């Protein structure tokens, strides 16, 4: 079936069990989101904080920063 493109609305969902759940992928997304949001340092401080602990800490920092529009699924 072929259909017209439909506008995406709503939250961004990231599957942590797939390739997007990789720590490096999450840091790249955080940098992109920070840039899109116009953060002065483009997310450098956030990335440093994400790297300052283990994977669970990285997820917590990411969720605190972007949880309003991103859902992380395990």
PyMOL Python script that loads the backbone (N, CA, C, O; Angstrom):
from pymol import cmd

cmd.read_pdbstr("""\
ATOM      1  N   UNK A   1       0.847  -1.166   0.000  1.00  0.00           N
ATOM      2  CA  UNK A   1       0.000   0.000   0.000  1.00  0.00           C
ATOM      3  C   UNK A   1       0.892   1.229   0.000  1.00  0.00           C
ATOM      4  O   UNK A   1       1.919   1.253   0.679  1.00  0.00           O
ATOM      5  N   UNK A   2       0.518   2.226  -0.738  1.00  0.00           N
ATOM      6  CA  UNK A   2       1.225   3.499  -0.779  1.00  0.00           C
ATOM      7  C   UNK A   2       0.290   4.547  -0.203  1.00  0.00           C
ATOM      8  O   UNK A   2      -0.884   4.622  -0.565  1.00  0.00           O
ATOM      9  N   UNK A   3       0.828   5.349   0.695  1.00  0.00           N
ATOM     10  CA  UNK A   3       0.003   6.411   1.266  1.00  0.00           C
ATOM     11  C   UNK A   3       0.808   7.697   1.346  1.00  0.00           C
ATOM     12  O   UNK A   3       2.036   7.693   1.273  1.00  0.00           O
ATOM     13  N   UNK A   4       0.094   8.780   1.494  1.00  0.00           N
ATOM     14  CA  UNK A   4       0.728  10.081   1.629  1.00  0.00           C
ATOM     15  C   UNK A   4       1.426  10.170   2.984  1.00  0.00           C
ATOM     16  O   UNK A   4       1.004   9.548   3.959  1.00  0.00           O
ATOM     17  N   UNK A   5       2.491  10.949   3.023  1.00  0.00           N
ATOM     18  CA  UNK A   5       3.171  11.167   4.288  1.00  0.00           C
ATOM     19  C   UNK A   5       2.222  11.830   5.268  1.00  0.00           C
ATOM     20  O   UNK A   5       1.438  12.705   4.902  1.00  0.00           O
ATOM     21  N   UNK A   6       2.304  11.410   6.497  1.00  0.00           N
ATOM     22  CA  UNK A   6       1.466  11.991   7.525  1.00  0.00           C
ATOM     23  C   UNK A   6       2.348  12.752   8.506  1.00  0.00           C
ATOM     24  O   UNK A   6       3.454  12.325   8.838  1.00  0.00           O
ATOM     25  N   UNK A   7       1.839  13.872   8.953  1.00  0.00           N
ATOM     26  CA  UNK A   7       2.588  14.695   9.894  1.00  0.00           C
ATOM     27  C   UNK A   7       2.703  13.967  11.228  1.00  0.00           C
ATOM     28  O   UNK A   7       1.723  13.454  11.767  1.00  0.00           O
ATOM     29  N   UNK A   8       3.923  13.940  11.740  1.00  0.00           N
ATOM     30  CA  UNK A   8       4.156  13.315  13.039  1.00  0.00           C
ATOM     31  C   UNK A   8       3.869  14.332  14.126  1.00  0.00           C
ATOM     32  O   UNK A   8       4.335  15.471  14.079  1.00  0.00           O
ATOM     33  N   UNK A   9       3.108  13.904  15.089  1.00  0.00           N
ATOM     34  CA  UNK A   9       2.825  14.772  16.226  1.00  0.00           C
ATOM     35  C   UNK A   9       3.060  13.973  17.498  1.00  0.00           C
ATOM     36  O   UNK A   9       2.995  12.744  17.496  1.00  0.00           O
ATOM     37  N   UNK A  10       3.323  14.663  18.544  1.00  0.00           N
ATOM     38  CA  UNK A  10       3.487  13.985  19.816  1.00  0.00           C
ATOM     39  C   UNK A  10       4.941  13.834  20.222  1.00  0.00           C
ATOM     40  O   UNK A  10       5.837  14.503  19.708  1.00  0.00           O
ATOM     41  N   UNK A  11       5.130  12.946  21.145  1.00  0.00           N
ATOM     42  CA  UNK A  11       6.432  12.743  21.750  1.00  0.00           C
ATOM     43  C   UNK A  11       7.346  11.868  20.890  1.00  0.00           C
ATOM     44  O   UNK A  11       6.887  11.076  20.067  1.00  0.00           O
ATOM     45  N   UNK A  12       8.632  12.035  21.105  1.00  0.00           N
ATOM     46  CA  UNK A  12       9.639  11.188  20.463  1.00  0.00           C
ATOM     47  C   UNK A  12       9.825   9.970  21.344  1.00  0.00           C
ATOM     48  O   UNK A  12      10.007  10.107  22.554  1.00  0.00           O
ATOM     49  N   UNK A  13       9.784   8.780  20.762  1.00  0.00           N
ATOM     50  CA  UNK A  13       9.956   7.540  21.524  1.00  0.00           C
ATOM     51  C   UNK A  13      11.279   6.910  21.126  1.00  0.00           C
ATOM     52  O   UNK A  13      11.545   6.692  19.944  1.00  0.00           O
ATOM     53  N   UNK A  14      12.112   6.618  22.128  1.00  0.00           N
ATOM     54  CA  UNK A  14      13.411   5.986  21.890  1.00  0.00           C
ATOM     55  C   UNK A  14      13.398   4.610  22.529  1.00  0.00           C
ATOM     56  O   UNK A  14      13.181   4.478  23.734  1.00  0.00           O
ATOM     57  N   UNK A  15      13.632   3.585  21.720  1.00  0.00           N
ATOM     58  CA  UNK A  15      13.699   2.204  22.189  1.00  0.00           C
ATOM     59  C   UNK A  15      15.120   1.943  22.688  1.00  0.00           C
ATOM     60  O   UNK A  15      16.058   1.864  21.894  1.00  0.00           O
ATOM     61  N   UNK A  16      15.271   1.813  23.996  1.00  0.00           N
ATOM     62  CA  UNK A  16      16.591   1.622  24.584  1.00  0.00           C
ATOM     63  C   UNK A  16      17.182   0.253  24.282  1.00  0.00           C
ATOM     64  O   UNK A  16      18.382   0.047  24.464  1.00  0.00           O
ATOM     65  N   UNK A  17      16.360  -0.686  23.826  1.00  0.00           N
ATOM     66  CA  UNK A  17      16.865  -2.023  23.507  1.00  0.00           C
ATOM     67  C   UNK A  17      17.408  -2.106  22.086  1.00  0.00           C
ATOM     68  O   UNK A  17      18.005  -3.113  21.705  1.00  0.00           O
ATOM     69  N   UNK A  18      17.205  -1.057  21.307  1.00  0.00           N
ATOM     70  CA  UNK A  18      17.691  -1.030  19.928  1.00  0.00           C
ATOM     71  C   UNK A  18      18.933  -0.162  19.808  1.00  0.00           C
ATOM     72  O   UNK A  18      19.501   0.265  20.813  1.00  0.00           O
ATOM     73  N   UNK A  19      19.348   0.096  18.580  1.00  0.00           N
ATOM     74  CA  UNK A  19      20.566   0.875  18.361  1.00  0.00           C
ATOM     75  C   UNK A  19      20.479   2.309  18.887  1.00  0.00           C
ATOM     76  O   UNK A  19      21.507   2.911  19.198  1.00  0.00           O
ATOM     77  N   UNK A  20      19.288   2.857  18.989  1.00  0.00           N
ATOM     78  CA  UNK A  20      19.138   4.216  19.522  1.00  0.00           C
ATOM     79  C   UNK A  20      19.348   4.270  21.029  1.00  0.00           C
ATOM     80  O   UNK A  20      19.487   5.354  21.594  1.00  0.00           O
ATOM     81  N   UNK A  21      19.371   3.113  21.687  1.00  0.00           N
ATOM     82  CA  UNK A  21      19.593   3.063  23.124  1.00  0.00           C
ATOM     83  C   UNK A  21      21.053   3.034  23.509  1.00  0.00           C
ATOM     84  O   UNK A  21      21.385   3.064  24.694  1.00  0.00           O
ATOM     85  N   UNK A  22      21.926   2.977  22.528  1.00  0.00           N
ATOM     86  CA  UNK A  22      23.361   3.000  22.759  1.00  0.00           C
ATOM     87  C   UNK A  22      23.738   4.339  23.399  1.00  0.00           C
ATOM     88  O   UNK A  22      23.186   5.377  23.035  1.00  0.00           O
ATOM     89  N   UNK A  23      24.673   4.316  24.347  1.00  0.00           N
ATOM     90  CA  UNK A  23      25.069   5.534  25.052  1.00  0.00           C
ATOM     91  C   UNK A  23      25.550   6.611  24.088  1.00  0.00           C
ATOM     92  O   UNK A  23      25.228   7.787  24.260  1.00  0.00           O
ATOM     93  N   UNK A  24      26.316   6.219  23.080  1.00  0.00           N
ATOM     94  CA  UNK A  24      26.823   7.200  22.118  1.00  0.00           C
ATOM     95  C   UNK A  24      25.691   7.796  21.281  1.00  0.00           C
ATOM     96  O   UNK A  24      25.710   8.984  20.959  1.00  0.00           O
ATOM     97  N   UNK A  25      24.718   6.976  20.934  1.00  0.00           N
ATOM     98  CA  UNK A  25      23.565   7.473  20.174  1.00  0.00           C
ATOM     99  C   UNK A  25      22.759   8.459  21.019  1.00  0.00           C
ATOM    100  O   UNK A  25      22.298   9.482  20.511  1.00  0.00           O
ATOM    101  N   UNK A  26      22.590   8.154  22.307  1.00  0.00           N
ATOM    102  CA  UNK A  26      21.841   9.055  23.185  1.00  0.00           C
ATOM    103  C   UNK A  26      22.569  10.379  23.375  1.00  0.00           C
ATOM    104  O   UNK A  26      21.937  11.434  23.429  1.00  0.00           O
ATOM    105  N   UNK A  27      23.893  10.329  23.475  1.00  0.00           N
ATOM    106  CA  UNK A  27      24.650  11.574  23.602  1.00  0.00           C
ATOM    107  C   UNK A  27      24.562  12.401  22.324  1.00  0.00           C
ATOM    108  O   UNK A  27      24.491  13.629  22.381  1.00  0.00           O
ATOM    109  N   UNK A  28      24.565  11.735  21.176  1.00  0.00           N
ATOM    110  CA  UNK A  28      24.425  12.450  19.904  1.00  0.00           C
ATOM    111  C   UNK A  28      23.044  13.103  19.811  1.00  0.00           C
ATOM    112  O   UNK A  28      22.921  14.236  19.345  1.00  0.00           O
ATOM    113  N   UNK A  29      22.012  12.392  20.251  1.00  0.00           N
ATOM    114  CA  UNK A  29      20.664  12.966  20.246  1.00  0.00           C
ATOM    115  C   UNK A  29      20.578  14.151  21.194  1.00  0.00           C
ATOM    116  O   UNK A  29      19.964  15.169  20.876  1.00  0.00           O
ATOM    117  N   UNK A  30      21.202  14.010  22.369  1.00  0.00           N
ATOM    118  CA  UNK A  30      21.194  15.104  23.350  1.00  0.00           C
ATOM    119  C   UNK A  30      21.854  16.345  22.762  1.00  0.00           C
ATOM    120  O   UNK A  30      21.363  17.460  22.942  1.00  0.00           O
ATOM    121  N   UNK A  31      22.957  16.153  22.065  1.00  0.00           N
ATOM    122  CA  UNK A  31      23.643  17.286  21.444  1.00  0.00           C
ATOM    123  C   UNK A  31      22.765  17.933  20.375  1.00  0.00           C
ATOM    124  O   UNK A  31      22.688  19.158  20.281  1.00  0.00           O
ATOM    125  N   UNK A  32      22.105  17.098  19.573  1.00  0.00           N
ATOM    126  CA  UNK A  32      21.218  17.619  18.523  1.00  0.00           C
ATOM    127  C   UNK A  32      20.031  18.369  19.127  1.00  0.00           C
ATOM    128  O   UNK A  32      19.677  19.454  18.666  1.00  0.00           O
ATOM    129  N   UNK A  33      19.413  17.782  20.168  1.00  0.00           N
ATOM    130  CA  UNK A  33      18.273  18.445  20.813  1.00  0.00           C
ATOM    131  C   UNK A  33      18.705  19.777  21.430  1.00  0.00           C
ATOM    132  O   UNK A  33      17.999  20.778  21.305  1.00  0.00           O
ATOM    133  N   UNK A  34      19.859  19.792  22.092  1.00  0.00           N
ATOM    134  CA  UNK A  34      20.351  21.021  22.718  1.00  0.00           C
ATOM    135  C   UNK A  34      20.571  22.109  21.672  1.00  0.00           C
ATOM    136  O   UNK A  34      20.254  23.277  21.898  1.00  0.00           O
ATOM    137  N   UNK A  35      21.110  21.717  20.540  1.00  0.00           N
ATOM    138  CA  UNK A  35      21.333  22.678  19.452  1.00  0.00           C
ATOM    139  C   UNK A  35      19.995  23.216  18.933  1.00  0.00           C
ATOM    140  O   UNK A  35      19.837  24.415  18.706  1.00  0.00           O
ATOM    141  N   UNK A  36      19.028  22.293  18.749  1.00  0.00           N
ATOM    142  CA  UNK A  36      17.712  22.703  18.254  1.00  0.00           C
ATOM    143  C   UNK A  36      17.000  23.617  19.247  1.00  0.00           C
ATOM    144  O   UNK A  36      16.235  24.497  18.851  1.00  0.00           O
ATOM    145  N   UNK A  37      17.254  23.406  20.536  1.00  0.00           N
ATOM    146  CA  UNK A  37      16.622  24.223  21.569  1.00  0.00           C
ATOM    147  C   UNK A  37      17.359  25.534  21.800  1.00  0.00           C
ATOM    148  O   UNK A  37      16.917  26.375  22.583  1.00  0.00           O
ATOM    149  N   UNK A  38      18.494  25.706  21.109  1.00  0.00           N
ATOM    150  CA  UNK A  38      19.228  26.954  21.194  1.00  0.00           C
ATOM    151  C   UNK A  38      20.068  27.109  22.451  1.00  0.00           C
ATOM    152  O   UNK A  38      20.351  28.230  22.873  1.00  0.00           O
ATOM    153  N   UNK A  39      20.468  25.999  23.051  1.00  0.00           N
ATOM    154  CA  UNK A  39      21.312  26.070  24.237  1.00  0.00           C
ATOM    155  C   UNK A  39      22.643  26.711  23.870  1.00  0.00           C
ATOM    156  O   UNK A  39      23.228  26.398  22.833  1.00  0.00           O
ATOM    157  N   UNK A  40      23.111  27.600  24.717  1.00  0.00           N
ATOM    158  CA  UNK A  40      24.322  28.355  24.444  1.00  0.00           C
ATOM    159  C   UNK A  40      25.532  27.457  24.202  1.00  0.00           C
ATOM    160  O   UNK A  40      26.284  27.667  23.250  1.00  0.00           O
ATOM    161  N   UNK A  41      25.722  26.450  25.066  1.00  0.00           N
ATOM    162  CA  UNK A  41      26.895  25.571  24.934  1.00  0.00           C
ATOM    163  C   UNK A  41      26.621  24.373  24.032  1.00  0.00           C
ATOM    164  O   UNK A  41      27.464  23.487  23.896  1.00  0.00           O
ATOM    165  N   UNK A  42      25.444  24.349  23.420  1.00  0.00           N
ATOM    166  CA  UNK A  42      25.010  23.270  22.524  1.00  0.00           C
ATOM    167  C   UNK A  42      25.088  21.899  23.192  1.00  0.00           C
ATOM    168  O   UNK A  42      25.352  20.894  22.533  1.00  0.00           O
ATOM    169  N   UNK A  43      24.857  21.865  24.499  1.00  0.00           N
ATOM    170  CA  UNK A  43      24.765  20.609  25.223  1.00  0.00           C
ATOM    171  C   UNK A  43      26.064  20.077  25.783  1.00  0.00           C
ATOM    172  O   UNK A  43      26.088  18.961  26.302  1.00  0.00           O
ATOM    173  N   UNK A  44      27.148  20.832  25.697  1.00  0.00           N
ATOM    174  CA  UNK A  44      28.451  20.337  26.167  1.00  0.00           C
ATOM    175  C   UNK A  44      28.417  19.982  27.650  1.00  0.00           C
ATOM    176  O   UNK A  44      28.929  18.934  28.043  1.00  0.00           O
ATOM    177  N   UNK A  45      27.827  20.834  28.472  1.00  0.00           N
ATOM    178  CA  UNK A  45      27.751  20.558  29.913  1.00  0.00           C
ATOM    179  C   UNK A  45      26.889  19.329  30.179  1.00  0.00           C
ATOM    180  O   UNK A  45      27.204  18.519  31.051  1.00  0.00           O
ATOM    181  N   UNK A  46      25.805  19.192  29.427  1.00  0.00           N
ATOM    182  CA  UNK A  46      24.935  18.039  29.588  1.00  0.00           C
ATOM    183  C   UNK A  46      25.664  16.746  29.220  1.00  0.00           C
ATOM    184  O   UNK A  46      25.559  15.748  29.934  1.00  0.00           O
ATOM    185  N   UNK A  47      26.393  16.762  28.122  1.00  0.00           N
ATOM    186  CA  UNK A  47      27.150  15.577  27.693  1.00  0.00           C
ATOM    187  C   UNK A  47      28.176  15.206  28.757  1.00  0.00           C
ATOM    188  O   UNK A  47      28.341  14.028  29.074  1.00  0.00           O
ATOM    189  N   UNK A  48      28.867  16.202  29.311  1.00  0.00           N
ATOM    190  CA  UNK A  48      29.830  15.931  30.376  1.00  0.00           C
ATOM    191  C   UNK A  48      29.163  15.287  31.576  1.00  0.00           C
ATOM    192  O   UNK A  48      29.709  14.358  32.170  1.00  0.00           O
ATOM    193  N   UNK A  49      27.974  15.780  31.938  1.00  0.00           N
ATOM    194  CA  UNK A  49      27.237  15.197  33.060  1.00  0.00           C
ATOM    195  C   UNK A  49      26.783  13.782  32.729  1.00  0.00           C
ATOM    196  O   UNK A  49      26.817  12.908  33.594  1.00  0.00           O
ATOM    197  N   UNK A  50      26.357  13.541  31.489  1.00  0.00           N
ATOM    198  CA  UNK A  50      25.932  12.197  31.079  1.00  0.00           C
ATOM    199  C   UNK A  50      27.089  11.206  31.187  1.00  0.00           C
ATOM    200  O   UNK A  50      26.878  10.045  31.537  1.00  0.00           O
ATOM    201  N   UNK A  51      28.305  11.653  30.890  1.00  0.00           N
ATOM    202  CA  UNK A  51      29.472  10.770  30.906  1.00  0.00           C
ATOM    203  C   UNK A  51      30.066  10.596  32.308  1.00  0.00           C
ATOM    204  O   UNK A  51      30.984   9.796  32.489  1.00  0.00           O
ATOM    205  N   UNK A  52      29.561  11.325  33.291  1.00  0.00           N
ATOM    206  CA  UNK A  52      30.161  11.294  34.620  1.00  0.00           C
ATOM    207  C   UNK A  52      29.736  10.102  35.472  1.00  0.00           C
ATOM    208  O   UNK A  52      30.154   9.992  36.625  1.00  0.00           O
ATOM    209  N   UNK A  53      28.926   9.223  34.933  1.00  0.00           N
ATOM    210  CA  UNK A  53      28.467   8.060  35.699  1.00  0.00           C
ATOM    211  C   UNK A  53      28.262   6.865  34.790  1.00  0.00           C
ATOM    212  O   UNK A  53      28.784   6.810  33.676  1.00  0.00           O
ATOM    213  N   UNK A  54      27.496   5.914  35.285  1.00  0.00           N
ATOM    214  CA  UNK A  54      27.217   4.712  34.506  1.00  0.00           C
ATOM    215  C   UNK A  54      26.033   4.949  33.551  1.00  0.00           C
ATOM    216  O   UNK A  54      25.524   6.064  33.442  1.00  0.00           O
ATOM    217  N   UNK A  55      25.614   3.892  32.872  1.00  0.00           N
ATOM    218  CA  UNK A  55      24.543   3.990  31.875  1.00  0.00           C
ATOM    219  C   UNK A  55      23.245   4.481  32.498  1.00  0.00           C
ATOM    220  O   UNK A  55      22.540   5.293  31.899  1.00  0.00           O
ATOM    221  N   UNK A  56      22.920   3.995  33.701  1.00  0.00           N
ATOM    222  CA  UNK A  56      21.685   4.430  34.363  1.00  0.00           C
ATOM    223  C   UNK A  56      21.731   5.927  34.667  1.00  0.00           C
ATOM    224  O   UNK A  56      20.723   6.623  34.547  1.00  0.00           O
ATOM    225  N   UNK A  57      22.902   6.414  35.058  1.00  0.00           N
ATOM    226  CA  UNK A  57      23.067   7.857  35.300  1.00  0.00           C
ATOM    227  C   UNK A  57      22.864   8.633  33.995  1.00  0.00           C
ATOM    228  O   UNK A  57      22.208   9.674  33.982  1.00  0.00           O
ATOM    229  N   UNK A  58      23.425   8.126  32.913  1.00  0.00           N
ATOM    230  CA  UNK A  58      23.271   8.747  31.603  1.00  0.00           C
ATOM    231  C   UNK A  58      21.787   8.869  31.253  1.00  0.00           C
ATOM    232  O   UNK A  58      21.339   9.922  30.797  1.00  0.00           O
ATOM    233  N   UNK A  59      21.027   7.793  31.466  1.00  0.00           N
ATOM    234  CA  UNK A  59      19.594   7.816  31.172  1.00  0.00           C
ATOM    235  C   UNK A  59      18.860   8.824  32.041  1.00  0.00           C
ATOM    236  O   UNK A  59      17.978   9.538  31.564  1.00  0.00           O
ATOM    237  N   UNK A  60      19.221   8.882  33.308  1.00  0.00           N
ATOM    238  CA  UNK A  60      18.572   9.818  34.229  1.00  0.00           C
ATOM    239  C   UNK A  60      18.817  11.264  33.813  1.00  0.00           C
ATOM    240  O   UNK A  60      17.897  12.082  33.813  1.00  0.00           O
ATOM    241  N   UNK A  61      20.060  11.572  33.460  1.00  0.00           N
ATOM    242  CA  UNK A  61      20.395  12.930  33.034  1.00  0.00           C
ATOM    243  C   UNK A  61      19.650  13.277  31.740  1.00  0.00           C
ATOM    244  O   UNK A  61      19.090  14.366  31.615  1.00  0.00           O
ATOM    245  N   UNK A  62      19.647  12.344  30.777  1.00  0.00           N
ATOM    246  CA  UNK A  62      18.940  12.559  29.515  1.00  0.00           C
ATOM    247  C   UNK A  62      17.458  12.803  29.779  1.00  0.00           C
ATOM    248  O   UNK A  62      16.868  13.732  29.228  1.00  0.00           O
ATOM    249  N   UNK A  63      16.856  11.961  30.627  1.00  0.00           N
ATOM    250  CA  UNK A  63      15.430  12.079  30.918  1.00  0.00           C
ATOM    251  C   UNK A  63      15.118  13.389  31.629  1.00  0.00           C
ATOM    252  O   UNK A  63      14.097  14.014  31.341  1.00  0.00           O
ATOM    253  N   UNK A  64      15.964  13.811  32.539  1.00  0.00           N
ATOM    254  CA  UNK A  64      15.743  15.083  33.232  1.00  0.00           C
ATOM    255  C   UNK A  64      15.785  16.253  32.257  1.00  0.00           C
ATOM    256  O   UNK A  64      15.032  17.216  32.404  1.00  0.00           O
ATOM    257  N   UNK A  65      16.655  16.172  31.276  1.00  0.00           N
ATOM    258  CA  UNK A  65      16.804  17.276  30.322  1.00  0.00           C
ATOM    259  C   UNK A  65      15.709  17.295  29.260  1.00  0.00           C
ATOM    260  O   UNK A  65      15.229  18.361  28.876  1.00  0.00           O
ATOM    261  N   UNK A  66      15.315  16.110  28.787  1.00  0.00           N
ATOM    262  CA  UNK A  66      14.426  16.052  27.617  1.00  0.00           C
ATOM    263  C   UNK A  66      13.144  15.262  27.847  1.00  0.00           C
ATOM    264  O   UNK A  66      12.415  14.979  26.896  1.00  0.00           O
ATOM    265  N   UNK A  67      12.862  14.907  29.083  1.00  0.00           N
ATOM    266  CA  UNK A  67      11.688  14.082  29.407  1.00  0.00           C
ATOM    267  C   UNK A  67      10.353  14.680  29.038  1.00  0.00           C
ATOM    268  O   UNK A  67       9.352  13.966  28.971  1.00  0.00           O
ATOM    269  N   UNK A  68      10.317  15.984  28.797  1.00  0.00           N
ATOM    270  CA  UNK A  68       9.055  16.630  28.421  1.00  0.00           C
ATOM    271  C   UNK A  68       8.597  16.229  27.030  1.00  0.00           C
ATOM    272  O   UNK A  68       7.399  16.236  26.746  1.00  0.00           O
ATOM    273  N   UNK A  69       9.553  15.874  26.148  1.00  0.00           N
ATOM    274  CA  UNK A  69       9.177  15.529  24.779  1.00  0.00           C
ATOM    275  C   UNK A  69       9.797  14.232  24.269  1.00  0.00           C
ATOM    276  O   UNK A  69       9.646  13.896  23.094  1.00  0.00           O
ATOM    277  N   UNK A  70      10.496  13.495  25.146  1.00  0.00           N
ATOM    278  CA  UNK A  70      11.095  12.227  24.751  1.00  0.00           C
ATOM    279  C   UNK A  70      10.683  11.152  25.762  1.00  0.00           C
ATOM    280  O   UNK A  70      10.754  11.364  26.972  1.00  0.00           O
ATOM    281  N   UNK A  71      10.256  10.006  25.250  1.00  0.00           N
ATOM    282  CA  UNK A  71       9.936   8.846  26.083  1.00  0.00           C
ATOM    283  C   UNK A  71      11.008   7.807  25.838  1.00  0.00           C
ATOM    284  O   UNK A  71      11.283   7.451  24.692  1.00  0.00           O
ATOM    285  N   UNK A  72      11.617   7.317  26.911  1.00  0.00           N
ATOM    286  CA  UNK A  72      12.608   6.246  26.816  1.00  0.00           C
ATOM    287  C   UNK A  72      11.905   4.944  27.175  1.00  0.00           C
ATOM    288  O   UNK A  72      11.318   4.826  28.251  1.00  0.00           O
ATOM    289  N   UNK A  73      11.967   3.968  26.273  1.00  0.00           N
ATOM    290  CA  UNK A  73      11.337   2.666  26.509  1.00  0.00           C
ATOM    291  C   UNK A  73      12.398   1.599  26.675  1.00  0.00           C
ATOM    292  O   UNK A  73      13.361   1.543  25.910  1.00  0.00           O
ATOM    293  N   UNK A  74      12.219   0.748  27.681  1.00  0.00           N
ATOM    294  CA  UNK A  74      13.133  -0.375  27.894  1.00  0.00           C
ATOM    295  C   UNK A  74      12.612  -1.599  27.211  1.00  0.00           C
ATOM    296  O   UNK A  74      13.241  -2.655  27.273  1.00  0.00           O
TER     297      UNK A  74
END
""", "prot")
cmd.dss("prot")
cmd.show_as("cartoon", "prot")
cmd.util.cbc("prot")
cmd.orient("prot")
